[in-house]
Amino acid sequence: MIRIVFLLCFSLLSAAVHAIGTPSYVSAWISNTGTEASISWSTVSGADYYQLQYRNGTGSWGTSGGMYYGGSHSWSNVTETLLNRNYRMRACDSSNNCSSWSSSSNWISTPPPPPPIPSTPPYVSASINSDGTSAWISWGTVSHADYYQLQYRDGNGSWNTSGMTYTGGSYTWSNVTEKLIDRNYRMNACNSSGCSSWSSSSNWISTPVSVPAFVSASVNSTSASITWGTVPEANYYELQYRDGTGSWGTSQGSYHGGSHVWNNPKEMLKNRNYRMRACVDATYCSSWSSASNSINTPKPITPSAPEANIVGEGIALTWSDVAWATRYEITQKWRSGMFEDIKKHETTANYKSWEKLYDGTYNHSLVACNDMGCSEPLVFHEVALRTEIFPPTSVNVAISGKDATITWTEMSGASYYQLQYRDGEGAWQTSNLKYTGHAHTWENFQSIFKDRRYRMRSCDDKDVCSEGWTTSAETISTPKPLAPNKPEATVSKKDIHIKWDKVDYATYYLINEYYSNGMLSSSNREYKSDKPEYEKLDQSSGTYKFRVKACNIIECSDDYSVYSAEVEVLSDAHTPSAPVAKVTGTKVGVEWNKSYNAQYYDLSIKFDSNDWTKEGRFVYQDKDYSGDKVVISWDDVDPGARSYKVKACIEPGWCSEYSPASNVIKNFVAAPKASLVENHGVAVNWDTSIQGKFDIQIKYNGNDWTVPGRYTSNDKHISWPDLPSGHRSYKVRSCNSDLSKCTEWSAESNKVEIPVWIHNVIVNGSTTTLEWGPVPGTEYYDISIKYNENDWTLPGRYTSPGGNESGTNRITWENLDGGVRSYKIRSCISSTECSAWSSATEEYKTAGLPADTPKLKVSAPALAFINTTEQITWEFESPATLPLNATLYVMLPNTTEKIKLASSSNGSAKPFTKAPGKHQYLFEEAGVYRFFAQACGLTDAQQIIPVIMGDLFIPIATQSAEDVEACSELWETEQRVEVIDQEFTAKNKGTELTWPSVPGVTRVVIESASCADASDCDFASLDWDELATLTNGETSFGLSNSAGKVYRIKVC
């Protein structure tokens, strides 16, 4: 236990001292400029002086070195910056006894420097609502402003200062009752340092003027008017107008009261409507009112007060002006004797006058119009103007040569004369000319007329004419034409053109024709022409001549002209028949029959798919070819397909139609077409126009082309039967008989494939060889065999690799057992894609051993473990009658290849043995092993059945009289051994046998045998006895006496 002792000691002191009281408060002050400060404190009885301490905030106290008296102290010209400075004091007596420190004073700090005077607000904006009950201003705020002052005025009057101060940046007056007219504002910004200058004035605002409540428009026949709702504060109103929904136009005047009338208006109104606004002055107006109803200009009424007066040699009309009339239309009708005229006039004024009018009577009517229509007509009283004028006293007409002259008497007051004429009793026709003087001549006139008569009347300078006409006593007629000169006739192909000189006064011509064709003549044909020429188209062959007579409506010339020179029209050349084209060796030729009248021939050629050659490229003169045919040939021309057509010509542009096209010839051999035929054959055909001997080349698989001349044909085809399988293509050329001159080789034919088939089977004793042609692209060949009466072997059992594509492929089997076999084959490009099977070969028999030959027997365990060695034995069941060799074969798991292991012989001389054989075999992999034995030896050849098989390339096999090798049946000796994929090792511990557990084992058999030296025992020759059979999965067995014994375990 630990004990702790505490010892406490005290020291007690005592004294008799009089205490001074502590100041009850201390107060501090600093000026706004921070340059003056003072403190004050409560004084204490008995104190001679006071001491001072100070600090900033709650920091440490500092002591002033001075003494302070009274109850206050001031500091001037303070330069120190004070920050939360506070003070405390204590009172002291003359003995320097002091009281405790007072409480701290209030805090004082040096004031910050005064702010700068704010800048002027950059803008002031004023607004008022639509009914004038609310107004507001906004302004641009500035830095350092504590508040803003406002001034206002109306228009450009004096500024008034608001008694309020304003902050923020906006201010709103609600429930405004004052009427504002052009009120605008300005502001300045202020703080403790002062105020800025006043801003620019704001925009002007005014209490909105009331909008006129309505505007109504009306129209009548003499005026248009509007009325509107008045506004009490308005001094006047402004007006806008528009037609329909167009743009508004502004009236320049001002309007007062509540209505306005436009009297006697002229303007066209189309859906005219109006709107108005009330104004106090030019800058203070209401919004525009709603649009009035629409009005349209009415149709004018009929004018009144018509006046028609003669003024000098003219007439003046006046009438009353009519509202809405934009024009007046006047109809003036004038009549003088047999003449009358009606004219239309138009004016916008309410008067119209004419000066220097023709004599006669005048009647006027007038309508007032605008775009809406016209009024009923206003009729004026008739006005008459008259001065007498008379027609000529006589008119005479005469023809002299090619001139016609008319004369008349001149009349007083006449400025000119009008002329009319007629033929016979026909209607009078008026000349468009004005005739002056007393005569007029038509020189070299060509007009055609009969019994023409003339009349004339006088007219003054006002176009007033006499009422009567003076008619000539004489009539005149056009003279009879003379006979034409000798016509000229020309021929163009089968057309004839006749022309002659024009004849005066002739209006048409009669042409008489004389025609003869050697057997027939005629001169009765007559033709009419309105011109001094005539054309006859597409005339018959023969000779022609012509004569002409000139005529008009009066009569014809007395005689015909003399005949023209005789002209001849030839007949068309006949279209040739179709030409005949042919190829002879390297020559290309064409021929055709000549045509009657042909001077030359135009030949057109079509080469391959090109267009026919153009006209004129190949021209042959008829005279250059004797007999009745034209024969053309060309040598060594480009190979291609050609056909021909020809036309016969008399002259350029005068030819027959082209003949039908000739036969098509080909001076080349077209690409052959190869096709498969039965019995593995190929037929090749080709197209050409060439006759001769043909040379054929063959390309087999990837081999070179066969040498020229190896295969030939005199026909346009060739074929081969029983060809080995594979790919073949062909090309052909045409040659002369000794192949010394040939065309180019044709293009390569299509490629044909003869599917794989076995074209040769060679049997030699126990050896058989199959041969077939290669098929390009084959990975392997699959062979199936039918043996005796068995089914065909399964696919994939016998295969041969592909790859040899240039020559014969073959496979050979040796030591075949006797029997009858046939074969079939297919080509495969992968394990899943193969061709169809070929047809089966004929049957072939392989020689077998004599029937009394004993059978071979193979012995082997049914089961074995991996990496263990087992003995395999074979022998004849009894001694054979022939000297034979017996061979042991094995097939490894998952393979079909036989591997030769060992052989044994039964001797070469009688008596023969069983030929026993033994072989120790190590099983190195799991799976099923297949063991076979086969015996072979020479036997009599007469057992072979001869088989004959024909082939294009392989000689026929012949039968041999010598002994041949024959073999026994291999497959009937098969023994299978299943090898388990686990090593099995048993151990002998003297008193116990142990072994590993093997999955799937249902029975274990333990055997024993006697052997003095276990390391040198022939296990196969020992006599084994079964010790025990275990069926419960045991892996050990106890031994009672194991000396001189060996053991083995069978796992089942």
ZATOR-909739 format. One record per residue (C-alpha): residue in one letter; z, x, y. Coordinates in steps of 0.1 Angstrom, whole numbers, plus 5000, padded with zeros to 4 digits. Layout:
<sites>
AZXY...
</sites>
This chain:
<sites>
M500050005000I499150125035R501450035063I500250035101V502850065130F501949975166L503950135195L503649965230C504850155262F505250005297S505650175332L507049935359L506650025397S507949825427A507549855465A508149645497V504749635516H503649365542A500149235532I497149155557G495148845552T491548855541P488748705564S488048355552Y484248365558V481348585568S478148445582A474848635588W471848555610I468348715616S465848625643N462348495636T460848825645G463249015622T464149255650E467549115658A470449035633S474148945637I477148855617S480348665625W483648635606S486948475608T489548695625V492948775608S496448805624G497749155625A494249315621D493349605643Y489749645631Y487449535603Q485449715577L481949605565Q480149625532Y476549515525R474149485497N470649335488G470749045464T473449115438G473149485439S475849745445W477849725477G477349985503T480050065530S479250085566G480850385583G481850205615M484749975626Y484149625637Y486149425662G486449075674G484748815652S481048915655H478549195656S474849215666W472049465658S469049495681N465649655675V466049625638T463349815620E464649805584T463149535562L465949325548L465649145515N468348905506R470849105525N474448975524Y477749105538R481549105532M484449225553R488049315552A490749335578C492849665584D495949735605S496850035625S498250205594N494950165578N496249915554C493449685546S493049345530S490949265500W487249205506S486048865517S483548655499S479948755505S478048595534N474848405532W471648595524I469248695552S465748855549T463348995573P460848715581P457248775571P454748845599P453348535617P450148395601P446748435620I445448145639P443247945616S439447945619T437547635632P436747375605P433047425596Y432147055596V433346705601S431646405585A432246035592S431345725573I431945345576N431545075549S428944795550D431244535567G432944775591T436444725577S436945065564A436145415579W436745765568I436246125578S436146445558W436246805571G435947155558T439447305552V440247655564S442747925554H446147955571A445947595584D449247395582Y447747075597Y444746955616Q444346765650L441646505657Q439646395687Y437246115690R434745955714D432045695716G428545825722N428646115746G431745995764S435046175770W437146305741N440346125732T443146295712S444746115683G448546135682M448646215645T448246535625Y446046545595T446146745562G444146775531G440446745538S439846375544Y441446065560T440645695557W441345405581S441645065563N441544715578V439644835608T439144565635E437844775663K434144755670L432845115668I429645205686D428345555681R431945685673N432046055665Y434846305658R435946665660M438946855646N440847185650A443147365626C446747465635N449747665623S452847825638S450648085655G448447835673C445347625668S441647695664S438847585687W437447235682S434747185656S431347055662S431146685665S430646475634N427746235628W427945895647I429145585630S429045225642T430444905630P427344745612V425544475630S425144145610V421844095593P419843785603A420643515577F417043405572V413443445584S410943155580A407143165587S404642885593V401042845603N398742565617S395142545629T395942695663S398942925659A401443105636S405243115642I408443245628T412143145632W415243345622G419043325620T420543465652V423443725653P426043685681E426244065690A422544115690N420744195723Y417344165707Y415544165673E412944395657L410144265634Q408344405603Y405444245584R403344305553D400644145532G401744055497T403944335483G402344615504S404044855527W405944725557G404444765592T406644755623S405844545653Q405944735686G407644455706S411144315707Y411943955700H414643725715G416143385708G415543255673S411743195672H408343335682V404843175683W401443355682N398843125698N395143135691P395443425666K392443615651E394143835626M393543765589L396743695571K396843725533N400243635518R401743765551N405543775551Y408143905577R411644045580M413844115610R416944305620A419444255649C419944535674V422544615700D420544905713A417845135700T420245335678Y422445045667C420744785645S421544595614S419844635580W416544445575S416744085564S415243945533A411543885534S410343545546N408043305528S404343405527I401643245549N397843265549T395143235575P393642885574K389942815577P388842775614I388242425629T384842335644P384342475680S383742225708A382042225742P378542345732E376242455760A372542575757N370842685788I367442855797V368143185815G364843335827E362643385797G365543345773I368443125762A372243145766L374742955744T378542905751W381242715732S385042695730D386942975713V388742875681A391943005666W391643215634A387843265639T386943625632R383143565637Y380743295647E377443245627I374543095646T371342945631Q368342955654K365242755645W362042825664R358842615663S355542665680G352442455669M352042525632F354442815632E358142805628D360843055621I364543045613K366843335621K370543405616H372743565642E376443655643T378943735671T382743765675A382643635711N382343265721Y378943315737K375443445727S372243505747W368543615740E365943755765K362143715764L361843465736Y358443335723D357243005737G358242705716T361242475709Y364642615699N367442435680H370842605674S373842525652L377042725649V380042755625A383342935631C384343165601N386843395586D387543525551M388943185541G385643005549C383742845578S384142525598E381842235600P378742315621L378542255659V375042145670F373542245704H370842035722E367242145718V365742395744A361942435750L360042745762R356242725766T353042935776E349542825764I347243065744F343842995726P342043135695P338843345698T335643135705S333643315677V334043545646N331143725628V331143965598A328344185582I327944465556S325844775564G325645025536K329145115525D330744975557A331844615566T332344505602I333944205618T333544105655W335243835677T335443725713E338343855733M340743595748S342743595780G346543645775A346043785740S347744115731Y346444125695Y344743905669Q345743795634L343243795605Q343043565574Y340443565546R339543385514D336943415486G334943095480E337242795483G340342985475A343542995495W343743185527Q345343535526T346943695557S346244055566N349344265574L347444435603K347344345640Y343744365653T342944455690G339844475710H336844275698A335744445665H336944625633T335044825606W336144895571E334345225562N333345305526F335145005514Q335444955477S337044605475I335244375451F334844025463K332343735463D331543485491R334343615513R334943435547Y337343535576R339143355605M341243485634R343743365661S345143515693C348843625699D350543735731D353144015736K355943785726D354343725692V353443375702C350143285687S347543015693E347842705672G344242705660W342042955641T338343045645T336443085613S333343305607A330043135599E328943405574T330243505540I329843855524S329943985488T330344335471P326944495463K325744535426P326644885411L323945135401A323345265366P325645565356N324445925350K323946065315P327246055296E328746365279A330146325244T332446575227V334146585192S337646705183K338146675145K337346305140D337846185175I334946145201H335446155238I332746015262K332846065300W330446005330D330546005368K332245715386V329945445400D330645285434Y331644915433A331944935395T335244785381Y334344835344Y331744995322L329844885290I329245165264N326545125238E326745335206Y324145465182Y325545585149S323845735117N325345885086G322045955068M322045635048L323045385075S322345355113S323345115140S323045065177N324644725181R328144845188E329344805224Y332644885240K334244815274S336145065296D337945025330K337545395336P334445635336E335445765302Y336145635267E337745765235K337045675199L339645795174D339445865137Q335745805134S333745805102S331646105094G328046095108T326146145141Y326745955173K325145915208F326045685237R324645515269V326645335297K326145045321A328244985353C329644635361N331844445385I332744075389I329444005406E327044155380C326144475361S323644755369D320044675360D319844945334Y321845155310S322145525315V320145765293Y321745845259S324246135256A323446435234E324046365197V327446475183E328546495146V331846395130L332746575098S334746415069D338246535061A338846815036H340146685003T343746764992P343547014964S345046934930A348247114920P347747494916V348447664883A350747964883K351248214855V352748554847T350848814828G352849134822T353949244856K351249034874V351948704891G348948474897V347948134910E344647944910W343347604923N340147404924K338047424956S337847124980Y334746974996N334247075033A337047325032Q336547635053Y339747805042Y343047745023D346547765035L348947865006S352747805008I355147974984K358647884974F360648184962D363948104945S366047874967N364347984999D362347735020W358547715016T356747985036K355447865069E351847745075G349448025083R351248305064F348948315034V345348215043Y342248255020Q338648195031D336647965009K333548185012D335448484997Y335648314963S332648224941G332547944917D334747634920K338147804919V340248024941V342148284920I344948494936S347248754919W349949004929D351249304910D354849434909V356349164930D360049114933P361548924903G362348564910A361248194905R358048094923S356047784928Y353047714950K351247444970V348047464990K346047265015A342347275024C341447325061I338247275082E339747435113P343247505126G345147175129W342546995108C343747025072S344446815042E347946735030Y349546995009S348846964972P351646884947A353647194938S352547414909N354547484878V357547714884I357048064871K359648334866N358648694865F362048794852V364148714822A367048484831A370548564818P370548474781K372748204767A374648294735S376148034712L377948034679V376147894649E377547824614N378348094589H379848324616G376448364633V375248394669A372048244684V370748384718N368148204739W366548304773D364248154799T361248324814S357548254822I356548594808Q354748614776G355148934754K357749124734F361449104743D363949384739I367549284733Q370749484739I374149394725K377649474738Y380249444710N383849434722G384449734745N381649944729D378650074748W375449864749T373149914719V370250154725P366949984737G364449894710R367049844682Y366649464684T363349294694S361848944693N358348804700D359948464708K362348364735H365248354711I366948554683S369848494659W372048674634P374248524606D377448644591L378548874619P381949044618S384448884641G384849004677H383348954712R379648994719S377348954750Y373649014754K370949104779V367149094775R364049244791S360349174787C358049454776N354549524764S353949564727D355049934725L357949894749S356450144773K356449914803C359249664808T360849444833E364449504846W367149394822S368349044826A371848964838E374548974811S374848664790N378048464785K380548624761V380848464727E383748524703I383448504665P386948414654V388648664630W387448634594I387448864564H383948974560N384449224531V386849244501I386849564479V388649554446N389049884427G391449844397S394849764411T393749854447T392249594470T390949654506L390249374532E387849434561W387349234593G385949274628P388449334657V389249064682P390149204716G393649134729T395149094694E398649214690Y398549184652Y396649014624D398448784600I397148764564S397948494539I397248534502K396848274475Y397848434441N396848244409E398047894413N400847974437D400947844473W399548054502T402048314513L404048224544P402848344578G404148684589R404648824554Y401549044555T400449174589S398249444603P398549584639G395849524665G394549784689N391449914671E388849714690S385849944685G385349944648T386149774615N389749684609R391049704573I394149684551T394649824515W397149724489E397749954458N399249884425L398549514426D399549324394G396749154376G395648804387V393248604408R393548624446S391848484477Y392648574514K392648424549I393448584582R394348484618S394748684650C397948674671I398548774707S402348724703S404748604677T404348244689E400648224697C398048274671S394448164664A393647914636W393348044601S389948164590S388248004560A389448144527T387548424509E386148384475E388548454446Y388948814433K390548914400T392649224397A392949384362G396249334345L398049504316P397449384281A399249054273D401449224247T402949474272P406749414273K408349304305L410349534327K413949454335V415949564366S419749564365A421949584397P425249444409A425049114427L427549224454A428349554470F430249694500I428749884528N428750264524T429250234487T426950374459E425950154430Q423750234400I420450064396T418650064361W415249954348E413449964314F411049774292E412549504270S410849684241P408549994236A405149944252T401749994234L400250194262P401450504281L402850364313N404850484344A407650254356T408550274393L411650134411Y411149994446V413549854472M413149634502L415749684529P417449384545N415149194569T412049394560T408949344538E408049704532K408549844497I410150184494K409550384463L412850514449A412150664414S409850654384S410150694346S407650734318N407550604283G405650914271S402051004265A401950974228K403150724202P405650614195F406350504231T409850444245K411350174267A411050424296P414650364308G415450474344K418650514365H419150554402Q422350584423Y421750394456L423850414487F424050094506E424150194543E423849854560A424949494554G422449234541V420449154511Y418649434493R415749344469F414949574440F411749564419A410149764391Q406449794383A404649954354C401050094358G398550264336L394850274326T393349984307D390049854295A387649754325Q386049474305Q389049264315I387749254352I385748944361P382849054384V382848894419I379748934441M380048894479G377148934502D377549094537L375249204564F376749554567I378549624533P376549694500I377249464471A379949594448T378949674412Q380949654380S382349974364A382350044326E385150304329D388850234323V390750134354E394350144365A396249814360C399849724369S402449474358E403749184378L406149334404W407849024418E409148884385T411449184382E413249114415Q417049174416R419049104448V422249284460E424249134488V426049404508I429249304526D429849464560Q433249614552E434249924534F436449854504T438650134492A441350084466K444250324461N446050414429K449650504436G450450564400T452550254396E450550034418L446949954428T446349844464W443249734483P442349574516S442049204522V438449084522P437648754540G436048494518V437248644485T438448384460R438948604429V439848964423V439249114388I440949444378E439449654351S440549974334A438950244314S440150554296C439150894311A440951224306D439851364339A439351104366S437451344389D434651394363C434151054348D430750884343F431850544355A428650374344S429250494308L432950404306D434150114286W435949884310D438549634301E439849354323L443449394331A443949094352T442248824373L443948744406T443148414424N445748394451G444548644477E446648934463T446049284476S448149484450F448749504413G451549684394L450749944367S453050014337N451250324323S448250474342A448050814326G444550894313K443050584328V440750494357Y440450154374R437949944392I438249624411K435649344412V435849124443C434248784439
</sites>
